[in-house]
């Protein structure tokens, strides 16, 4: 049996990470090493950059990698060659849904998104068969994980530590199961100020429970500590005030190194799990390349059986190339293109922005000149757009934000006579006739253009505002179909761009589906402005690369190449 190494990482030692990643490891038959080229420092920066996003913002690649790389693999369900078995895929999917609140904690500084998710979970009286959130199910299916959890719990207790990653999940799981006899553990140190949503959530939980325990990191400074004490005073005698430090990176690494080598933790599959922790990206990449070289040269593995999965291939590849050369490793690296640079991505963002803010001229022009759009030929002509502007000015419609959108709406609604606007009587009868004929031709052309704009406007407004993630996802497909984009990207003419756009659509499909999954079945309604921000966050760090036809050397893969990845 061949050996394949995929580096995706194990960034923490909490229940959620261990459950998901070890469960996936159990499904592979071959050598598997978890790794993410993503430092703890960078994670903090990503976390801060997402502070203004709502829970769906976790679709950003780096956060998905940190908390749920398995979710990307789940999207390979349609691939018959997927390395993950259907049973294991279902298990991991349920586990991810159960821990999705961990993503929310990273996403909203005032905990509004977290509060909304908590309320949504609590309001499910009998739960949802398609979305059970129950860590006990994981313990039943994989019994040896229970021992891992118990050891980690004991280790935290012995060292008087608390794992911040576990607290929101534990609290919300208890709410959903209506276990009101136990204390609810809530972490609030990341809230910079007490939002009304956070206040209402905490008070609601405290009314149901016999006791509410507020855990604060004693190493943090105000305003977090001040906020914690504010909640304590509000809850009065029903609240326990507890201050404990969180385990440091070194402490977690030390525990993780010991726990997997301890008796009683028996991995039932032939998988080698190795865990590294680094504080900066440069040292992480150096460790990756050094160990890859050791496997190839020292343990005589084939270069073709080693793959490096990076959180950000575009930024990391130059350093990887430099170090690989110094160790004598051949690389099979793809040509990486940012998702935001692809025409299909630009088209998606234009559609959402046009639906949100009206027919803004810049956005409409960007949409109409997109090479993928096979629609609106009249509007593609720059002279026609100039004519539209001219008619707007003559009709008394001036510029300003949204003014271009009124170009088509106002004349049609008010019944403006284009002939009268465009025609000005002259003493020269011949010139007069030429003007009249020109105005006639312009009027006919203008009416056809306005018809196209009206059809486009109807298409845009088929999506309600606010909308659910499922409605957004279906609307995107409808727009791509009506604009002729599907035909353009699926009719391969052997051109490289055709392949690029099909791969781009595959990435967009993953992102839109993940947004829907994180919002639950049916999802909650959010404004289009919010969805636009979430899409931008998700696409900002994503890349698209063409598959390598010839395997020669250590493969370098982007995280979004993981769905459908085959392991020998």
LINJOBEL-V876106 format. One record per residue. N is the residue number from 1. RES is the residue in three letters. SS is DSSP state (H for helix, E for strand, C for the rest). PHI is phi as a letter, one per 30 degrees, with the letter a starting at -180 (* if undefined). D_CENTER is the distance of its C-alpha to the mean C-alpha in Angstrom with 1 decimal. Layout:
n = (N,N)
res = (RES,RES)
ss = (SS,SS)
phi = (PHI,PHI)
d_center = (D_CENTER,D_CENTER)
This chain:
n = (1,2,3,4,5,6,7,8,9,10,11,12,13,14,15,16,17,18,19,20,21,22,23,24,25,26,27,28,29,30,31,32,33,34,35,36,37,38,39,40,41,42,43,44,45,46,47,48,49,50,51,52,53,54,55,56,57,58,59,60,61,62,63,64,65,66,67,68,69,70,71,72,73,74,75,76,77,78,79,80,81,82,83,84,85,86,87,88,89,90,91,92,93,94,95,96,97,98,99,100,101,102,103,104,105,106,107,108,109,110,111,112,113,114,115,116,117,118,119,120,121,122,123,124,125,126,127,128,129,130,131,132,133,134,135,136,137,138,139,140,141,142,143,144,145,146,147,148,149,150,151,152,153,154,155,156,157,158,159,160,161,162,163,164,165,166,167,168,169,170,171,172,173,174,175,176,177,178,179,180,181,182,183,184,185,186,187,188,189,190,191,192,193,194,195,196,197,198,199,200,201,202,203,204,205,206,207,208,209,210,211,212,213,214,215,216,217,218,219,220,221,222,223,224,225,226,227,228,229,230,231,232,233,234,235,236,237,238,239,240,241,242,243,244,245,246,247,248,249,250,251,252,253,254,255,256,257,258,259,260,261,262,263,264,265,266,267,268,269,270,271,272,273,274,275,276,277,278,279,280,281,282,283,284,285,286,287,288,289,290,291,292,293,294,295,296,297,298,299,300,301,302,303,304,305,306,307,308,309,310,311,312,313,314,315,316,317,318,319,320,321,322,323,324,325,326,327,328,329,330,331,332,333,334,335,336,337,338,339,340,341,342,343,344,345,346,347,348,349,350,351,352,353,354,355,356,357,358,359,360,361,362,363,364,365,366,367,368,369,370,371,372,373,374,375,376,377,378,379,380,381,382,383,384,385,386,387,388,389,390,391,392,393,394,395,396,397,398,399,400,401,402,403,404,405,406,407,408,409,410,411,412,413,414,415,416,417,418,419,420,421,422,423,424,425,426,427,428,429,430,431,432,433,434,435,436,437,438,439,440,441,442,443,444,445,446,447,448,449,450,451,452,453,454,455,456,457,458,459,460,461,462,463,464,465,466,467,468,469,470,471,472,473,474,475,476,477,478,479,480,481,482,483,484,485,486,487,488,489,490,491,492,493,494,495,496,497,498,499,500,501,502,503,504,505,506,507,508,509,510,511,512,513,514,515,516,517,518,519,520,521,522,523,524,525,526,527,528,529,530,531,532,533,534,535,536,537,538,539,540,541,542,543,544,545,546,547,548,549,550,551,552,553,554,555,556,557,558,559,560,561,562,563,564,565,566,567,568)
res = (UNK,UNK,UNK,UNK,UNK,UNK,UNK,UNK,UNK,UNK,UNK,UNK,UNK,UNK,UNK,UNK,UNK,UNK,UNK,UNK,UNK,UNK,UNK,UNK,UNK,UNK,UNK,UNK,UNK,UNK,UNK,UNK,UNK,UNK,UNK,UNK,UNK,UNK,UNK,UNK,UNK,UNK,UNK,UNK,UNK,UNK,UNK,UNK,UNK,UNK,UNK,UNK,UNK,UNK,UNK,UNK,UNK,UNK,UNK,UNK,UNK,UNK,UNK,UNK,UNK,UNK,UNK,UNK,UNK,UNK,UNK,UNK,UNK,UNK,UNK,UNK,UNK,UNK,UNK,UNK,UNK,UNK,UNK,UNK,UNK,UNK,UNK,UNK,UNK,UNK,UNK,UNK,UNK,UNK,UNK,UNK,UNK,UNK,UNK,UNK,UNK,UNK,UNK,UNK,UNK,UNK,UNK,UNK,UNK,UNK,UNK,UNK,UNK,UNK,UNK,UNK,UNK,UNK,UNK,UNK,UNK,UNK,UNK,UNK,UNK,UNK,UNK,UNK,UNK,UNK,UNK,UNK,UNK,UNK,UNK,UNK,UNK,UNK,UNK,UNK,UNK,UNK,UNK,UNK,UNK,UNK,UNK,UNK,UNK,UNK,UNK,UNK,UNK,UNK,UNK,UNK,UNK,UNK,UNK,UNK,UNK,UNK,UNK,UNK,UNK,UNK,UNK,UNK,UNK,UNK,UNK,UNK,UNK,UNK,UNK,UNK,UNK,UNK,UNK,UNK,UNK,UNK,UNK,UNK,UNK,UNK,UNK,UNK,UNK,UNK,UNK,UNK,UNK,UNK,UNK,UNK,UNK,UNK,UNK,UNK,UNK,UNK,UNK,UNK,UNK,UNK,UNK,UNK,UNK,UNK,UNK,UNK,UNK,UNK,UNK,UNK,UNK,UNK,UNK,UNK,UNK,UNK,UNK,UNK,UNK,UNK,UNK,UNK,UNK,UNK,UNK,UNK,UNK,UNK,UNK,UNK,UNK,UNK,UNK,UNK,UNK,UNK,UNK,UNK,UNK,UNK,UNK,UNK,UNK,UNK,UNK,UNK,UNK,UNK,UNK,UNK,UNK,UNK,UNK,UNK,UNK,UNK,UNK,UNK,UNK,UNK,UNK,UNK,UNK,UNK,UNK,UNK,UNK,UNK,UNK,UNK,UNK,UNK,UNK,UNK,UNK,UNK,UNK,UNK,UNK,UNK,UNK,UNK,UNK,UNK,UNK,UNK,UNK,UNK,UNK,UNK,UNK,UNK,UNK,UNK,UNK,UNK,UNK,UNK,UNK,UNK,UNK,UNK,UNK,UNK,UNK,UNK,UNK,UNK,UNK,UNK,UNK,UNK,UNK,UNK,UNK,UNK,UNK,UNK,UNK,UNK,UNK,UNK,UNK,UNK,UNK,UNK,UNK,UNK,UNK,UNK,UNK,UNK,UNK,UNK,UNK,UNK,UNK,UNK,UNK,UNK,UNK,UNK,UNK,UNK,UNK,UNK,UNK,UNK,UNK,UNK,UNK,UNK,UNK,UNK,UNK,UNK,UNK,UNK,UNK,UNK,UNK,UNK,UNK,UNK,UNK,UNK,UNK,UNK,UNK,UNK,UNK,UNK,UNK,UNK,UNK,UNK,UNK,UNK,UNK,UNK,UNK,UNK,UNK,UNK,UNK,UNK,UNK,UNK,UNK,UNK,UNK,UNK,UNK,UNK,UNK,UNK,UNK,UNK,UNK,UNK,UNK,UNK,UNK,UNK,UNK,UNK,UNK,UNK,UNK,UNK,UNK,UNK,UNK,UNK,UNK,UNK,UNK,UNK,UNK,UNK,UNK,UNK,UNK,UNK,UNK,UNK,UNK,UNK,UNK,UNK,UNK,UNK,UNK,UNK,UNK,UNK,UNK,UNK,UNK,UNK,UNK,UNK,UNK,UNK,UNK,UNK,UNK,UNK,UNK,UNK,UNK,UNK,UNK,UNK,UNK,UNK,UNK,UNK,UNK,UNK,UNK,UNK,UNK,UNK,UNK,UNK,UNK,UNK,UNK,UNK,UNK,UNK,UNK,UNK,UNK,UNK,UNK,UNK,UNK,UNK,UNK,UNK,UNK,UNK,UNK,UNK,UNK,UNK,UNK,UNK,UNK,UNK,UNK,UNK,UNK,UNK,UNK,UNK,UNK,UNK,UNK,UNK,UNK,UNK,UNK,UNK,UNK,UNK,UNK,UNK,UNK,UNK,UNK,UNK,UNK,UNK,UNK,UNK,UNK,UNK,UNK,UNK,UNK,UNK,UNK,UNK,UNK,UNK,UNK,UNK,UNK,UNK,UNK,UNK,UNK,UNK,UNK,UNK,UNK,UNK,UNK,UNK,UNK,UNK,UNK,UNK,UNK,UNK,UNK,UNK,UNK,UNK,UNK,UNK,UNK,UNK,UNK,UNK,UNK,UNK,UNK,UNK)
ss = (C,C,C,C,E,E,E,C,C,C,C,C,C,C,H,H,H,H,H,H,H,H,H,H,H,H,H,C,C,C,C,C,C,C,C,C,E,C,C,H,H,H,H,H,H,H,H,H,H,C,C,C,C,C,H,H,H,H,H,C,H,H,H,H,H,H,H,H,H,H,H,H,H,H,C,C,C,C,C,C,C,C,C,C,C,H,H,H,H,H,H,H,H,H,H,H,H,H,C,H,H,H,H,H,H,H,H,C,C,C,C,H,H,H,H,H,H,H,H,H,H,H,C,C,C,C,C,C,C,C,C,C,C,C,H,H,H,H,H,H,H,C,H,H,H,H,H,H,H,H,H,H,H,H,H,H,H,H,C,C,C,C,C,H,H,H,H,H,H,H,H,H,H,H,H,H,C,C,C,C,C,C,C,E,E,E,E,C,C,C,C,C,C,C,C,H,H,H,H,H,H,H,H,H,H,H,H,H,C,C,C,E,E,E,E,E,C,C,C,C,C,C,C,H,H,H,H,H,H,H,H,H,H,H,H,H,H,H,E,E,E,E,E,C,C,C,C,C,H,H,H,H,H,H,H,H,H,H,H,C,C,C,C,C,C,C,C,C,C,C,C,C,C,C,C,C,C,C,C,C,H,H,H,H,H,H,H,H,H,H,H,H,H,H,H,H,H,H,C,C,C,C,H,H,H,E,E,E,E,E,C,C,H,H,H,H,H,H,H,H,H,H,H,H,H,H,C,C,C,C,E,E,E,C,C,E,E,E,H,H,H,C,H,H,H,H,H,H,H,H,H,H,H,H,H,H,H,C,C,C,H,H,H,H,H,H,H,H,C,C,C,C,C,C,C,C,H,H,H,H,C,H,H,H,H,H,H,H,H,H,H,H,H,H,C,C,C,C,C,C,C,C,H,H,H,H,H,H,H,H,H,H,H,H,C,C,C,H,H,H,H,H,C,C,C,C,C,C,H,H,H,H,H,H,H,H,H,H,H,H,H,H,H,H,H,H,H,H,H,H,H,H,H,H,H,H,H,H,H,H,C,C,C,C,C,C,E,C,H,H,H,H,H,H,H,H,H,H,H,H,H,H,C,C,H,H,H,H,H,H,C,C,C,C,C,H,H,H,H,H,H,H,H,H,H,H,H,H,H,H,H,H,H,H,H,H,H,H,C,C,C,C,C,C,C,E,C,H,H,H,H,H,H,H,H,H,H,H,H,H,C,C,E,E,E,C,C,C,C,C,C,C,C,E,E,E,E,E,H,H,H,C,C,C,C,C,C,C)
phi = (*,d,b,b,c,c,c,b,j,b,d,b,c,d,d,d,d,d,d,d,d,d,d,d,e,d,c,c,c,l,d,b,b,d,a,b,d,a,d,d,d,d,e,d,d,d,e,d,d,c,d,c,c,c,e,d,d,d,d,e,e,d,d,e,d,d,c,a,d,d,d,d,d,d,d,c,e,d,d,d,c,e,d,c,d,e,d,d,d,d,d,d,d,d,d,d,d,d,c,d,d,d,d,e,d,d,c,b,d,c,i,d,d,d,d,d,d,d,d,d,d,d,d,d,d,c,i,b,d,d,b,d,c,a,d,d,d,d,d,d,d,b,e,d,d,e,d,d,d,d,d,d,e,d,d,d,d,d,c,h,b,b,c,d,d,d,d,d,d,d,d,d,d,d,d,d,d,h,d,c,d,c,d,c,c,b,c,b,d,c,d,d,a,d,d,d,d,d,d,d,d,d,d,d,d,d,d,d,c,d,a,c,c,c,c,b,d,d,d,d,c,e,d,e,d,d,d,e,d,d,d,d,d,d,d,h,d,d,c,c,c,b,b,b,d,d,d,d,e,d,d,d,d,d,d,d,d,d,d,d,c,d,d,j,c,c,d,d,b,d,b,c,c,c,b,b,b,b,c,b,d,e,d,d,d,d,d,e,d,d,d,d,d,d,d,d,d,d,c,h,d,d,d,d,c,b,b,c,c,c,d,b,d,e,d,d,d,e,d,d,d,d,d,d,d,d,c,i,c,d,c,c,c,d,d,c,b,d,d,d,c,d,e,d,d,d,d,d,d,d,d,d,d,d,d,d,c,i,d,d,d,d,d,d,d,d,d,d,c,d,d,d,d,c,a,i,d,d,d,d,d,d,d,d,d,d,d,d,d,d,d,d,d,d,d,i,c,c,d,j,d,i,d,d,d,d,e,d,d,d,e,d,d,c,i,d,d,d,d,d,d,d,c,b,d,b,d,d,d,d,d,e,d,d,d,d,d,d,d,e,d,d,d,d,d,d,d,d,d,d,d,d,d,d,d,d,d,d,d,d,d,d,c,d,b,d,b,d,d,d,d,d,d,d,d,e,d,d,d,d,d,d,d,i,d,e,d,d,c,c,c,d,c,i,d,d,d,e,d,e,d,d,d,d,d,d,d,d,d,d,d,d,d,d,d,d,d,d,d,i,d,i,i,c,d,b,d,d,d,d,d,d,d,d,d,d,d,d,d,e,c,d,b,b,b,d,d,d,d,c,d,a,j,d,d,c,c,d,e,d,d,d,e,i,d,c,c,d)
d_center = (35.3,33.2,30.8,27.2,25.2,21.5,20.2,16.9,18.3,19.1,18.1,19.9,22.6,21.5,21.8,18.2,17.7,21.2,21.0,17.9,18.8,22.5,22.1,20.4,23.1,25.7,24.8,25.4,29.0,29.3,28.7,25.1,24.1,20.7,19.5,16.7,17.9,16.3,18.7,19.0,19.8,16.7,14.6,16.7,16.1,12.3,13.0,15.4,13.3,10.9,14.0,14.2,10.8,11.0,9.4,6.5,5.6,4.6,0.9,3.7,5.9,8.6,7.6,6.6,9.9,11.7,11.4,10.6,11.2,13.1,10.5,10.1,13.9,14.2,13.2,16.4,18.4,20.3,21.4,24.8,24.8,21.8,22.8,21.5,24.0,23.3,24.6,22.5,19.4,20.2,21.0,17.8,15.8,18.0,17.6,13.9,14.4,17.1,15.2,12.1,14.0,13.7,10.1,11.8,14.4,12.4,11.2,14.5,17.7,20.0,18.4,18.3,15.0,16.4,19.7,18.4,16.8,20.0,22.2,20.4,20.9,24.4,25.4,25.1,28.7,28.8,25.2,23.5,24.6,21.3,19.4,21.8,20.7,23.5,23.6,27.2,26.2,24.7,27.9,30.0,28.4,28.2,31.2,31.1,27.9,30.0,32.2,29.3,28.1,31.7,32.4,29.4,30.5,34.0,33.0,31.2,34.3,36.8,35.2,34.7,30.9,28.0,24.4,22.2,19.2,21.3,22.7,20.2,19.6,23.3,24.1,21.9,23.1,26.6,26.1,24.9,27.8,30.1,31.6,33.2,35.9,33.7,32.5,28.9,27.2,25.1,23.7,23.9,24.3,21.0,22.1,23.9,25.9,26.6,24.8,26.5,23.6,23.7,27.5,27.7,25.4,27.5,30.8,29.8,29.1,32.3,34.4,33.5,33.9,37.1,35.6,32.4,31.7,29.9,29.0,28.7,28.3,31.9,30.8,28.8,30.7,30.9,29.4,27.5,30.9,32.4,29.7,30.2,33.9,33.5,31.8,34.6,37.2,35.8,35.7,39.1,40.7,37.9,35.7,36.1,35.3,34.1,33.1,32.0,30.4,27.2,27.7,27.4,25.5,28.9,29.8,26.7,27.3,30.9,30.3,27.8,30.4,33.1,31.5,30.8,34.3,35.9,38.1,36.6,33.2,33.8,31.1,32.3,30.9,31.9,28.8,29.1,26.5,26.7,25.0,25.0,24.1,24.3,24.1,23.3,21.6,24.9,26.5,23.6,23.9,27.7,27.6,25.5,27.9,31.0,30.2,29.4,32.7,34.4,33.3,34.3,37.6,38.5,37.5,38.0,34.7,34.0,31.6,30.2,29.1,26.9,23.3,21.1,17.3,15.9,12.8,13.9,16.7,17.7,18.7,20.0,22.0,25.1,25.6,25.2,27.7,30.1,30.2,30.3,33.3,35.1,34.8,35.9,32.7,31.9,28.3,26.8,24.0,22.2,22.3,18.8,17.7,14.9,12.7,13.8,17.3,17.4,19.4,17.2,14.2,16.9,18.3,15.2,15.0,18.8,18.9,16.7,18.7,21.9,21.4,20.6,23.4,26.0,27.4,27.0,29.1,26.8,23.8,26.2,27.9,24.6,23.8,27.4,27.8,24.6,26.2,24.3,25.7,29.0,29.9,31.9,34.4,36.6,33.9,33.1,36.6,36.6,40.2,39.1,36.4,39.2,41.4,38.9,38.9,42.6,43.1,40.8,43.0,46.1,44.9,44.4,40.6,39.5,36.3,33.8,30.3,30.1,33.6,32.8,31.4,34.8,36.5,36.1,36.1,39.1,41.7,41.0,41.2,44.3,46.1,46.8,49.5,48.0,51.5,53.0,50.2,50.6,54.4,56.8,60.5,62.6,66.3,65.7,65.6,64.3,61.4,61.0,60.6,58.2,56.0,56.2,55.2,52.3,51.1,51.5,49.3,46.7,46.7,46.2,43.3,41.8,42.0,40.2,37.4,37.1,36.9,33.9,32.2,33.0,31.4,28.3,28.3,28.8,25.9,23.6,25.0,24.5,21.2,22.1,20.9,19.5,17.8,15.8,12.6,15.1,17.3,14.8,13.9,17.7,18.6,16.6,18.5,21.7,21.4,20.8,23.8,26.0,25.5,26.4,23.2,23.0,26.5,25.9,23.1,24.6,28.2,28.4,31.3,30.8,29.1,26.4,24.4,24.4,22.8,20.2,19.2,19.1,16.8,14.6,14.7,13.8,10.5,9.9,11.1,8.8,5.7,8.2,9.5,6.7,6.7,10.4,10.7,9.4,11.8,14.6,17.1,17.7,15.4,16.5,17.4,15.8,17.1,16.1,16.0,13.3,11.2,12.1,10.9,7.4,7.4,9.0,6.9,4.1,7.4,9.5,9.5,9.1,12.6,14.8,18.1,21.0,22.2,25.2,28.3,30.5,29.6,31.5,30.4,27.5,24.3,21.4,18.0,14.5,12.0,10.8,14.6,14.7,14.6,18.3,19.6,23.2,25.1,28.8)
